[in-house]
Amino acid sequence: MALEIVLITGMSGSGKSVALHALEDAGYYCVDNLPPELLPAFVSLEHRHHGNRVAIAMDVRSATSLPLVPQELDRLRKQGVVVHSLFLDATIDTLVRRFSETRRRHPLSHDELTPDALKQGRRALVQIIELERELLAELREEAHVIDTSAIRASQLQSYVKTLMATAPGQLTLVFQSFAFKRGLPVDSDYVFDVRMLPNPHYEPELREKTGLDAPVADFLRAQPDVALMQSHIEGFLAHWLDMLDRNHRSYVTVAIGCTGGQHRSVYLVERLAEAFGRRWATLRRHRELDGR
């Protein structure tokens, strides 16, 4: 059985520890803050002693040696190791708020993040976060990005476990609905805006329901523009997915957004997942519903 490695990187405060705990619960042997220089020796040792599933977290504390990681991952892939690379991200406002709530010190900061210090030094913290994002840019480019801005720890744990349960070595499509009023998901590869479509919100008997409910689905299925939008999105993705697969992409996140993330985007995510699930591994996420 091939060795499987999950590498978790990302922004400080984005939930890397939560994701690592989820993988530990799922049976992975986990280690936090491994220096990149030790990756080859660690992988060899753990393969002999702890089985075939290993999860490793690395972050900006290893900033000087992070450039080594992409080439080491390529070397492992050439040896037949299955590598999943996850990058946890969040908006700047979210990260600043989390540091404020926990009073944690950012790894690149030399100052304690007390409430008074945060009030006076928010600009400095934002600059530190932007520097961290720059230092991690190459790792983010090579990874599947998970936006944790609008999800709770329990949701993140469930998503990571589901993501790792898909068959290794094949392209996985992640279809995600969201509300534009709550911001764009930063983990999207493609974003489709469906706010121009007929809105069930304005139908009193449908307002409190969602795109998962049959009455809403029936209403939207009967709208020619909804069917046309679905057809256009399917055509675009069908044209490019084979090329993405040949380019060794492990995950592609397709975000569908409407005003409230409750009706139109949810309905289209369900239909698209059904259509592409006949050939590709697919996952469904409803950002505004999953936390209910």
N, C-alpha and C positions, 0 to 999 in steps of 0.2 A: 504494500500500500504506500502511495506517494506521501511524502512529508508535506503537510499543509501549514503555512505560516500566515498569520494575520498581523500586519504591521499597522498600529494605530498611531497617527500623528495628529497634530492640529493645534489650534490656538489655546493658550492658557485660559482656563475658565470655560472651555467649550464642552466639557463632559468626558474627557478621555478616560478618567478613572471609572466613571459609570460604565462606559463601553467595555473596559477591560474586565470589570466585575461580571458583566453579562456573559462574556466569553468564558470566564472561569466557571460560572454556573453551567455553561453549555459543555463543559468537559475539556476545555483547552488548558494547557499548562501556561501560566501567564507570568510575565516579568515586566516591571515598570522601570522606565528611565534607563534602559540599557544603552551604554555608550556605543555608538556605531562601530568603533574599532573592534569591539568584541563580538559583533554579529556572526561572522563565520564560525568562530570557535564555539560560540554558544549554541548555534543551530546544530552543529555536529554533536555536541555533548548531549543536548536535549533529545535528539533523535535516537540516541542510544539508550537513554535512561527514562524518558518520560513519554514515549509513544510518538504518534504521528501528527498531533495537533498542538501547535504552539502559537501563542499570541504575545506580541511584544509592543510596548508603548515607548515611543521616543518623542522628545519635545525640544524646545528651544534651549533647554539647559545644556544640550550638547551642540550648541550652535556652530562651534568651530569645526566639528567633524561631520555635520549633517550632509555636506556635499558628497561624502563617501557612500551614502545610502543607496542612491539610484543604481550605481554601478554594481554594488554588492547584490541588490535584488535581481538585476539582470543576470549576474553570474549564477545565482541560486536557481533561477528559472531555467537556465541552460543545463543545469544538473538534474532537471526534472522535478524540482520543488514547486508546488502550487502556492503562489504568493497572492494574497489579497491585501491591498493597500487601502486603508480608510483614513480620511482626513476629516476631523471634526471642526466645524467652523460656526461662527455666529456673527451677528452684526456688531459694530463697535459699541452702539448704545447698550446692547445686551451684555457685552463683556464688561463694560464699565459698571453697569448696574450690579452684576454678579460680584465683582471685586468689592463694590461698596457694601453689599449685603453681608458678605463673608469676612470683610476686613482683611482679606489675604493680600500679601505682597506679590506683585508680579515678578516672575523670575528674572526679568531684565531690569527691575527697579531696585534702587538701594534705599528707598524710603518706605516706612510702614504706611499702609493704606488705611489710616484712621479716617473717620467721617470728616473731620476738619481738613485733613490733608487732601482727601478726595475733592472736597468742595473747592479748595484753593488750587488743586493741581490736576483737575480733570484734563486740561489741555495737555499737560505733560504725560498723563496716562494714555491719552489717545495717541500721542506721538510714539510712545513705547509699543502700543498695540500695532500701529502701522509698521514699525520697525520689525516686530516679530513676524507680521504677515509677509514682509519682504524676505526675511531670512528663510521662511518656510515655503516660499512660492514654488520652488522646483518640486518639492514633495507633494504639494497640493495639485500641481499639474498632472502628476502621475497617478493620483489616487482617486477613489470614489469619494466624493465630498458629501458629508451629511450636515445639513443645517440644523443646529440645535436651538436656534433662537426662540422658537415658539412651541417647543415640546418639553414635557416634563421628563424627569429621570426615568420613570417607569416606561414611558413611551420609547425613549431612546434604547433602553435595554431590550424591549420587545423587538424593535426594528433591527437592531444589530443581530440578535439571535435568528430572526427570520432571514436576514440577508445572508448569513453564513450557512443557512440550511439549504440554499440553492446549490445546484450541481456545480462543482468546481470546473473551471476550464471552459465554460461557455458564457456567451453574452447574456446578461440579465437586464431586462427592461424594468425600470421603476417608474410607474405612472403615479403622479402626485397631483391631487387637487389642492387649491389654495384660494384665499381671499386676497384680492389686490389691496383692500383697505388695511390689511395687516402686514403688507410688505411682500416683496418678491422673495421666494426661497433662494438662498445663495448657493444651493447645491444643484441647481438646474443646469442641464446641458442644453435643453430646448424649452422655451416658454411659449405657450399659445394663449392668446387673450380671447375669451369667448363672451365678453361682456355685452357684445352687440346682439346676442341671440335672445329670443323670447324668454322672459324671466318668470318662472313660477311663483316668485315672491309676491307678484301682484295678483295672484289668484288666491283669494281668502282661504279656500279649502286646502291649498297646497303650501301655504306660507310656512307652517310649522313642521312640515315634512322635509325630507332630504332626497337627494338623487338616488338613494338606496331604496326608497319606497316605491312600490308599483304605481300609485297614482301619478307621481312626479315623472317616473320613467315613461308612462303612457303619454302624458302630456308632451314631453320633449320628443318622443319618438314620432309623434304626429306632426312635428314642425319641419317643413322642408329645409329651412336654413340650418337646423341642427344636423340633419342628415348630410347636408352638403359640407358643413364644417368637419364632421367626422370623416367623411370621404377624403377631404383635402389633407387632413392630418395623417390619415392612414397612408395616402399616396406618398407624402413626403418621407415618412419614416421608412416605408417599404423600399423606397429608392435608395436610401443611404445605409440601411442597417447592415447589409452584406459587407459594404466597404468598412464600416466601423468594426465589424467582427474580424475581418481580415487584418485590421490594424491592431488586433489583440486588445480591444477594449473589453473590460470585464463587466462594466455597468454603464448604462445610459439612463439618465433621469429625465423624464419628460413631464414638465409641469403644465397643468391646465388651470387657468385662473379665471374666476368670475368675481362679482362684487363681494359676495358674502361667503364664498367657498362652501355652499350648502346644497345647491341644486344643479346648475348646469355643468360646472366643472366636475362634480362628483359623478353625475350621469355619464359624462364623456370618458372619464377615467375608467369606469366600469366597462363601457363598451369597447374601448381601445384595448384594455387588458384581455378581454374575451377574444378579440380579433387576433391579437398578436400572440396570445397564449397557445395557439395551435402550432406555432413553430418555435417560439422563443420562451425561455424562462421569464416569467413576469411577476412583479410584485405591485401591490396597490397600497397607496398611502393617501389618507384624507386628512390633511393637516388640521383643518378646523373641526373635524368630527372626532378624530381619534382621542382627543382629550376630554370628550364628554363623559 
